């Protein structure tokens, strides 16, 4: 394949201008962030020196100036939040009250459709199964990992291996597990690990991803496999932060390992447990890649994020897709509120 630079010149120029614009914007921001504080520092120093030389009182820093200075640094983040989050959220909410072509207002019809259409009700139930099982299973397995690996030989290596799935993208992990669930006819050699185990035990191979609701549970296994490493790292750090004098006092009192776990370890790592469950719950509500890569949402495995994509971009139903997006947002909001209240309570107790 020959590359003709002349034909690609317009694209190369666009790329060049993009790099120049990026350099100008980033360089300008870095310059401003360096020059503005230096300017105010020099100005403050000059005022102090002038006051000292003249024998007058030292100048005070006025709160409005400090507030303006803080606003100056916060403004880029605020603008990015408005452009990338607030405006799209408001636009999506408006589209959820319109028809598929975003031309006519239909009121709450799109939300009624979500609970009236059997296929969408199935999607909502699947999402409920995901957000119920994944956080509990991933946190429980991560806690078991953390307890077993803590202070064990080759602890660092074991934690690295357990955490490794987190370094893989959801798409990559899904492809790996598709090979695990792969199916071939009975007269052929099985390449899927699960079917090979079944055949070795005298059973018959199955098309695991076609049978509902088993296929949903098998997809959940992928998410748990990925998130268990995250739970293990956080909970292991929480276990290590338990004061040694508390552990030693409990051992002197003659508590058993089981009592140590339930009466000392669990209450001590409760804040970390809440963080892990909340984080995994939010990630599970947004799951899209696993379903899209493995089954494409077929065979009763679709979830809200996948169906939202289908409705908006495959079927051209912007209103229904937006309604699913708003509903997904509403599911995330209580979890976020709970986490904020939990953090405030921890600060009061601390």
C-alpha positions in Angstrom: 0.0 0.0 0.0 1.6 3.3 -1.2 1.2 6.5 0.8 0.8 9.6 -1.3 1.8 12.5 0.8 0.2 15.0 -1.7 -3.2 13.4 -1.3 -2.9 13.4 2.4 -1.6 17.0 2.6 -4.9 18.5 3.8 -5.2 16.0 6.6 -1.6 16.5 7.6 -2.2 20.3 7.7 -5.3 19.7 9.9 -3.2 17.6 12.2 -0.4 20.2 12.3 -2.8 23.0 13.1 -4.3 20.8 15.8 -0.9 20.3 17.4 -0.2 24.0 17.1 -3.5 24.9 18.7 -2.9 22.4 21.5 0.6 23.8 22.1 -0.7 27.4 22.2 -3.6 26.6 24.6 -1.6 24.5 26.9 1.4 26.8 26.7 -0.8 29.8 27.3 -2.4 28.2 30.4 1.0 27.3 31.8 2.3 30.8 31.2 -0.7 32.4 32.8 -0.6 30.0 35.8 3.1 30.9 36.3 2.9 34.7 35.5 -0.2 35.6 37.4 0.9 34.3 40.8 4.4 35.8 40.2 2.8 39.2 39.4 0.7 39.2 42.6 3.7 38.1 44.7 5.9 40.8 43.3 3.1 43.4 43.8 2.6 42.2 47.4 6.4 42.3 48.0 6.6 45.9 46.7 3.7 47.0 48.9 5.4 45.4 52.0 8.7 47.0 51.2 7.1 50.4 50.6 5.2 50.2 53.9 8.3 49.2 55.7 10.4 52.0 54.2 7.7 54.6 55.0 7.1 53.3 58.5 3.4 52.8 57.8 1.2 49.8 58.6 1.6 46.6 56.6 -1.0 46.3 53.9 -3.7 43.7 54.5 -4.8 41.1 52.0 -8.4 41.8 51.2 -10.8 38.8 51.0 -12.4 40.0 47.7 -9.0 39.9 46.0 -8.4 36.4 47.4 -11.8 35.3 46.2 -11.1 36.7 42.7 -7.8 34.9 42.7 -9.5 31.6 43.6 -12.2 32.2 41.0 -9.6 32.8 38.4 -8.1 29.3 38.9 -11.4 27.6 39.3 -12.9 29.1 36.1 -11.3 26.6 33.7 -12.6 23.7 35.6 -16.1 25.3 36.0 -16.2 26.0 32.2 -15.2 22.4 31.4 -17.9 21.1 33.7 -20.5 23.3 32.1 -19.5 22.4 28.6 -18.9 18.7 29.2 -21.4 17.8 31.9 -24.1 20.3 32.7 -25.1 21.4 29.2 -25.2 17.8 27.8 -27.2 16.7 30.8 -29.8 19.4 30.4 -30.0 18.7 26.6 -30.4 15.0 27.2 -33.2 15.7 29.7 -35.0 17.9 27.1 -34.6 15.3 24.4 -36.1 12.6 26.7 -39.5 14.5 26.5 -39.4 14.5 22.6 -40.0 12.0 19.9 -37.4 9.9 18.1 -36.5 12.7 15.6 -36.3 15.4 18.4 -39.0 17.4 16.7 -42.2 17.1 18.7 -42.9 17.1 22.4 -44.3 13.8 23.7 -44.3 14.4 27.4 -43.7 11.3 29.6 -44.4 8.9 26.8 -40.8 7.8 26.6 -40.7 7.0 30.3 -44.0 5.1 30.1 -42.5 3.1 27.2 -39.6 2.0 29.4 -42.0 0.2 31.8 -44.6 -0.9 29.2 -42.2 -2.6 26.7 -41.4 -6.1 27.8 -37.9 -6.0 26.2 -37.0 -2.9 28.1 -38.4 -4.2 31.4 -36.1 -7.2 30.8 -33.2 -4.7 30.4 -34.1 -3.0 33.7 -34.3 -6.3 35.5 -30.9 -7.3 34.1 -29.4 -4.0 35.3 -30.9 -4.7 38.7 -29.3 -8.1 38.8 -26.0 -6.6 37.8 -26.0 -3.8 40.4 -27.1 -6.3 43.1 -24.7 -9.2 42.5 -21.5 -7.5 41.2 -20.8 -5.1 44.1 -21.5 -7.8 46.7 -19.6 -10.6 45.0 -16.6 -8.4 44.0 -16.4 -6.9 47.5 -16.7 -10.3 49.2 -14.1 -11.9 47.0 -11.8 -8.9 47.3 -12.1 -9.1 51.1 -11.2 -12.8 51.1 -8.2 -12.0 48.9 -7.2 -9.2 51.3 -7.4 -11.3 54.4 -5.7 -14.4 52.9 -2.9 -12.4 51.2 -2.2 -10.0 54.1 1.3 -10.7 55.5 1.6 -13.9 53.4 4.8 -14.9 51.7 5.3 -13.2 48.3 2.4 -10.8 49.2 3.4 -8.2 46.6 3.5 -10.8 43.8 0.1 -12.2 44.8 -1.5 -8.8 44.9 0.0 -7.9 41.5 -1.5 -11.0 39.9 -4.9 -10.4 41.6 -4.9 -6.8 40.6 -3.8 -7.5 37.0 -7.3 -7.7 35.5 -7.9 -4.1 36.5 -5.1 -3.2 34.0 -7.0 -4.8 31.2 -9.8 -2.9 29.4 -13.3 -4.1 29.6 -13.2 -5.0 25.9 -10.0 -7.0 26.3 -11.3 -8.8 29.4 -14.5 -9.6 27.5 -12.6 -11.1 24.6 -10.6 -13.3 27.0 -13.8 -14.6 28.6 -15.4 -15.2 25.2 -12.7 -17.7 24.6 -13.4 -19.2 28.0 -17.1 -19.6 27.0 -16.4 -20.6 23.4 -18.4 -23.5 21.9 -17.8 -26.0 19.2 -19.9 -28.9 18.0 -19.7 -32.2 19.9 -17.7 -33.8 17.2 -15.0 -31.1 17.3 -12.3 -30.3 19.8 -13.4 -27.7 22.3 -11.3 -24.5 22.4 -13.3 -22.9 25.3 -11.9 -23.7 28.7 -15.4 -24.1 30.3 -16.6 -26.5 27.7 -13.3 -28.4 27.7 -13.8 -28.9 31.5 -17.3 -30.1 31.0 -16.3 -32.5 28.2 -13.4 -33.8 30.4 -15.9 -34.6 33.1 -18.1 -36.5 30.7 -20.7 -33.8 29.9 -21.8 -32.2 26.7 -20.6 -28.8 25.5 -23.1 -25.9 25.7 -23.5 -22.6 24.1 -23.2 -20.8 27.4 -23.9 -17.3 26.2 -27.2 -18.2 24.5 -29.1 -19.6 27.5 -30.9 -17.0 29.6 -30.6 -16.1 32.5 -27.4 -18.1 32.8 -25.7 -15.9 30.2 -26.2 -12.8 32.3 -24.6 -14.5 35.3 -21.7 -15.5 33.2 -21.2 -11.9 32.0 -21.4 -10.8 35.6 -18.5 -13.1 36.3 -16.3 -11.0 34.0 -17.1 -7.8 35.9 -16.5 -9.5 39.3 -13.1 -10.8 37.9 -12.1 -7.3 37.0 -13.3 -5.5 40.1 -12.2 -8.0 42.8 -8.6 -6.8 42.4 -9.7 -3.2 43.1 -11.6 -4.3 46.2 -8.6 -6.3 47.4 -6.2 -3.4 47.1 -8.4 -0.9 49.0 -9.5 -3.4 51.7 -5.9 -4.7 52.1 -4.8 -1.1 52.8 -7.6 -0.6 55.3 -6.7 -3.9 57.1 -3.0 -2.8 57.4 -4.1 0.6 58.9 -5.8 -1.1 61.8 -3.8 0.0 64.9 -1.5 -2.8 66.1 -2.3 -2.2 69.7 -6.0 -3.1 69.1 -5.0 -6.3 67.4 -2.5 -7.2 70.1 -5.1 -6.5 72.9 -7.6 -8.7 71.2 -5.1 -11.5 70.9 -4.3 -11.2 74.6 -8.0 -11.4 75.4 -7.9 -14.8 73.6 -10.3 -14.0 70.7 -10.4 -16.6 67.9 -9.5 -15.7 64.3 -13.2 -15.8 63.5 -14.0 -13.4 66.3 -11.0 -11.2 65.3 -12.4 -10.9 61.8 -16.0 -10.0 62.8 -15.4 -8.0 65.9 -12.1 -6.1 65.0 -11.4 -6.3 61.3 -14.9 -5.7 59.9 -15.8 -2.7 62.1 -12.4 -1.1 61.5 -12.6 -1.3 57.7 -16.3 -0.3 57.4 -15.5 3.0 55.7 -13.3 1.3 53.1 -16.0 -1.3 52.5 -18.6 1.4 51.8 -16.2 3.1 49.4 -15.6 -0.1 47.5 -19.3 -1.0 47.3 -20.3 2.5 46.1 -17.5 2.7 43.5 -18.2 -0.8 42.1 -22.0 -0.1 42.1 -21.5 3.1 40.0 -19.2 1.3 37.6 -21.7 -1.6 37.3 -24.6 0.7 36.5 -22.6 2.1 33.6 -21.4 -1.2 32.2 -21.5 -1.3 28.5 -18.3 -2.8 27.0 -18.8 -6.3 28.5 -22.3 -6.8 27.1 -21.5 -5.2 23.8 -18.4 -7.3 23.2 -19.7 -10.7 24.3 -23.4 -10.9 23.2 -24.1 -7.4 21.7 -27.1 -7.4 24.1 -28.8 -10.3 22.4 -30.3 -13.3 24.2 -31.8 -11.2 27.0 -28.5 -9.9 28.2 -28.8 -6.2 27.4 -28.5 -3.6 30.2 -29.5 0.1 30.3 -26.2 1.6 28.9 -26.3 -0.9 26.0 -30.0 -0.3 25.2 -29.5 3.4 25.5 -26.8 3.2 22.7 -29.1 1.0 20.6 -32.1 3.3 20.8 -30.2 6.5 20.2 -27.6 5.5 17.6 -28.9 2.3 16.0 -32.6 2.8 15.9 -32.6 6.6 15.6 -34.9 6.9 18.7 -33.3 9.9 20.4 -36.1 10.4 22.8 -36.2 6.8 24.1 -32.4 6.7 24.3 -32.3 10.0 26.2 -35.0 8.7 28.6 -32.9 5.7 29.3 -29.9 7.9 29.9 -31.8 10.1 32.3 -33.1 7.1 34.2 -29.6 5.7 34.5 -28.5 9.1 35.9 -31.3 9.0 38.4 -30.1 5.6 39.5 -26.6 6.9 40.2 -27.7 10.0 42.1 -28.9 8.2 45.3 -25.6 6.3 45.5 -23.6 9.5 45.1 -25.7 11.3 47.8 -25.2 8.3 50.1 -21.4 8.5 49.6 -21.4 12.3 50.3 -23.3 11.9 53.5 -21.1 9.0 54.6 -18.0 11.1 54.0 -19.5 14.0 56.0 -20.3 11.6 58.8 -16.7 10.3 58.8 -15.3 13.8 59.0 -17.5 14.5 62.1 -16.5 11.3 63.8 -12.8 12.0 62.9 
